[in-house]
Amino acid sequence: MAIEDINILKNNCEEYAQTAGKSVEILKNANGKNHYTKIAKIVGIHQTTVSGLLKKAERLGLAKRTQLGVYKKTAGILSYMPPKSKVRKKSTKTVSAIIKKLTRNKKAKIKSSISPDFLILNRIEANMLKMAKAYQHLYAVENSLRELIRKVLISKVDWWKNYIPSSIQKVVEDTIKKTPYDALKRKDQLEYTHLGQLKEIIINKKNWNDFLPYLNEKDKSSFAVTIDKAIPSRNAIGHCIPLKSKDLKVVDVRFEDILKMIK
């Protein structure tokens, strides 16, 4: 067996061992003859939990179902199980732990779960993978508009104060005071704005003519309407609300339409 395959196997064994206190003991009794209800009596755990653990063992390549309700552990698999002293329940309260759990075996078909938490993580995983592309579109659109605004306005005297609508200035000022970013220093106030505000800056009567040389769309109303159509999708993505497959297709079109308006 290749070293890479051994490492994957060890990781799968570690994940399985961390699932429940008697998960390894359950696997030991999976001899291809014992029904999961019998194993439940042997180890003293509810039948549903034992069934779920055996199904997980199968998904991880640690066992194989020989008949309905009966599983047989993979030969030699117990030697790869971590010692009890090294089995620690990993916290799923950190972002890195959740992402690691979500992305592990992401191509496996999940037929059942062993706990509500595991079921929730599977659902989050499915939505996360679908939303990733939508977020990429949002990131590209909002930052393209910010760069366009900088290109046009940054050379003007006191551009933020003189060329940004006062209502947007006020919202950004309040946002900075109430919820400053805990990261590197922002490039400028534009990094506190979102899609709708970026649109308002561009179509503002003081600014529109200055932006025209950089736009393929010369009609102000059409420009505004194209962006407005994408704002509901933007809000859903920004607030991490899962979109349905049909909505995700619409997102692609609407965000691409915005990018097409910029030279």
N, C-alpha and C positions, 0 to 999 in steps of 0.2 A: 504493500500500500504506500502511495506517495506521501511525503511529509505533509503536504498541503491537506490531503484527505484525512490524515491522522489528526491534524490540528482541528479540522472541521468536526470530526467525530468527537474529539475531546470537548470542544465547545458545546456540542449538542448534549453530551453526557452531563456537562456542568449545568446547562440550562435545565435539563430534566431533573437532575438531583436537587436543584434549588426550588422546584415547583411545590413540593410538599415534603413533610417530614419523613414519610414512609414510602416515597416514590421508588427508591431503589429496592426496598423490600418487596414492593409489588412486582417489580420487574424480575426479581429473583424467582418469584413463584410463577412467572409466565413461562411454562415449560411446554406449551403446545397441547396440553391436556386439561389443565385447570381452567374452568370457566371463570369469568371475572367475578361472578357472584360467590364462587368458592374462595377465590383470592381475597375478596372483601371480608369474609369470615375469618380467614387465616390472619390477616393483618389488622383486623378490627377497624375498618374504615367503610364508610357508606359505599354501596354498590355503584352509585352514579359517579362518585369521585374516582373509584378504581377504574371504571370504564373509560372515563375521560383521560386519566393518566396513561392508560394503555394505548389509547388512540393517539395521544401526543407522542408516546414512544415510537409508534409506527411512523408518524409524520417526520420524526427526527432520524429515522433509519435505525432505531435501536431494537425494534421488534417487528414481527410480521403476523398478521391475522391468518390463522390456519383454517378457521371456521367461525361461524357466527358466535361472537362472545368469547372466543378462545384465541390467545396470542402466544407466540413463541419468541423469546428474546433472541437477538442476533448472537451467534456463537462468539464467545470471547469478549462480549461487550462489557461485562462487569469489571474487567480489568482496567477499563478506561474511565470508570466512575471515580470521581474525586473522593478522597478520604473524608469521613464525616467531619473531621476537625477543620477541613478546608471548605466545607459547604456553608456558605453564608447567604442568607436571603438578600438578594440585591434590592436596593431601594428603587422604586419606580416613580419617586417623587422628584427626580432631577430630569432636566431636559435630555441630557446625554443618555441616561438610562432608558428613557422612554423611546428616544429615536433608535437606539440600538435594538430594543425589543421589537419596534415596529418594522425595521428594515431586515431583520433576520428571517431567512426563509420566506421572503415576500412573494415568491412564485408558487409556494405550496398552496394547494387547495384546502381551505379550512372547512372541515365537515362538521366539527363540533368544538366545544370548549369545555374547560374544566372549572371555570369560575366566571362570575360576571366581569371581573377585571380583564380577564383574557379576551372575553367577547368584545368588550369595549375597545380594547387595543386593536383588535382585528378590524373593527369598523373604522377606527381612526386611521389605521394604516391605509385602508382602501380609499378613503376620502383624501388623505394626504397625498397619495400618489397622483390622484386625479387633479388636485388643486395646484400641484407644483408648477405645471405649465401655465396655468392661469396667473399665478403670482409672477412668473417670469415676464408675461405680457404686461402686467401692471407695472412692474419695476421698469421695464424698458420704456413704456409710455410716459410715466410720470417724470422719470429722469431725463428723457429726451426733451420734454416740455420745459423742465427747469434749465437745461443747458441752452435751449433756444432763448429763453427769457434773459439769461445771463449774457448771451451773445449780443442781444439787442439793447439791453438797458444798462448793463454794468458800466459802460463808459460815460453814462450821463451823470451829472452832478447830483449827489445825494439821491441816487435812483430809488432806493427803497422808500424814502419819505415822500418824494415828489411824483413817483410814477406807479406806485402800488395803491389800489383803492384803500381808503382809510378803514373800511370795515374789515378788510383782510389784515391790515396792520394790527388792528385791535385784537383780533382773534389770535394771531401769532404771538403777540405780546403776552396775552393771558396764558397761552399754552406754555410758553417758555417759563413763565413764573410758576405755574402750577405743576407742570410735568416736564421738567428739563430732561434731556436725553442723558442717560448715564453711560456715555460712550465717548469717543473722541469728539473734540470740538466740532460743531457743525460748520460747514463751509459758509453758510449765510442763512438768512431767515427763510429762504425758499425751501430749505430742507424741513421746515415745519408746515409746509403747505401741502394740500392734496389736489387731486385732479380738478375738482370744481373750481377751486380758487385759482389754479394755474390758468384755467380757461378765462376766468374773469379778468385776470391781469392782461392777457393777450388781447381780448376784445374791448378792453377799456378804450374810450374815445380818445384818450391822450396817446395811446400806444398802438392802436390797430395799424395805422399807416406805416409805422416803423417796422412792423412784423411782416408786411406783405411781401417784401423781396425774398423772404425765407420760407414762404408758404406756397404750396401748390393750389390750395383752396383760397380763392380771392373773395368769396362771398362770406361776410361776417356771420350771417344767420346760419348758413350751412355749416360753417366751422363750429359754431356753438352747438347746433343740434347734434352733430356727429359726436361731440364729446359728451353731451347730455345723455345720449343713449347708453353710454358706457358707465355712467356714474353709479347706477344701481348695482351693476356687477362689481365695480370697484369697491363699493361699500361692503358687499358680501365677502369679497376676498380680503379686504383690509381688516375685517372683524372675524376672519377665520370661520365663516359660515359656509358649510359644504354646498356646492352647486350640483345640480343634477346634470347628467350627461348632455342633455339637450341644451341646457344653459351654458355649459362649458364650450360647446361649439359656437354659440352666439358670442361668447366672450372673445374667442379667437378672431372672429370677423370684426367685431366692434373696435377692438384695440388695434388691429391691423389697419382699419380704416383711418384711425387717428394718425398713425405713423405715416400713412400715405399722404397726409395733408402737409407734412413737413418735408422740405427739400433736403 
